[in-house]
Amino acid sequence: MESAFSKAVTMMTVALPTMFAVIGVFILATKALHAAFPAPVEDEDEEDDEEE
């Protein structure tokens, strides 16, 4: 029977790299989406015109 410590270490060795892999996938997906759909650049002058 496994001890609680060995179960915790096993879970850590599986969960920690998996967590970083998922974070990496989201970062790459975000970069790809920003490259595919760039945000429009707004001029500061336009905002001033709307306020007047």
N, C-alpha and C positions, 0 to 999 in steps of 0.2 A: 504494500500500500504506500502511495506517495505521500510525502509530508506536505504540509501547507506551504513551506518555503520553496520546495522544488516546483510545486504547481505555480506559485507566484513568479518564480524565475522563468519558467517555461512560458507563461502568459506574457511576461515582459519581453522576452526574446522574439515573440511572435507579434505582439500588439504594437510595440514601439516602432519597428521598421515599417509595419503596415501603415501606421498613422502618418509617418513621414512620407511614405509613397503616395498616400491619398492627398496629402497637402501639396506635394509636388505636382500631381495630376491637375489639381485645381489651379495651381499657379500657371502651369503650361496652358491650360484651357483658357484662362483669363487673358494671357498674353496673346494667344491665337485669336480670340474674339476681338480684342482691342485692335489687332492688326487687320482683321477682316472688316470690322465696323468701327472706323475711327470716329471719335467724338467731334462734332463741328466746333471750329474755333470761333469764339465770339469776340467781337471787337469791343473795347471799353467805350468807344465813342458812341456806339449804338445805345448802350445803357443810359448814357447821359442825355441823348436825344429823347428817349422815352420818358424820362423824368420831367422834362420841361413842358 
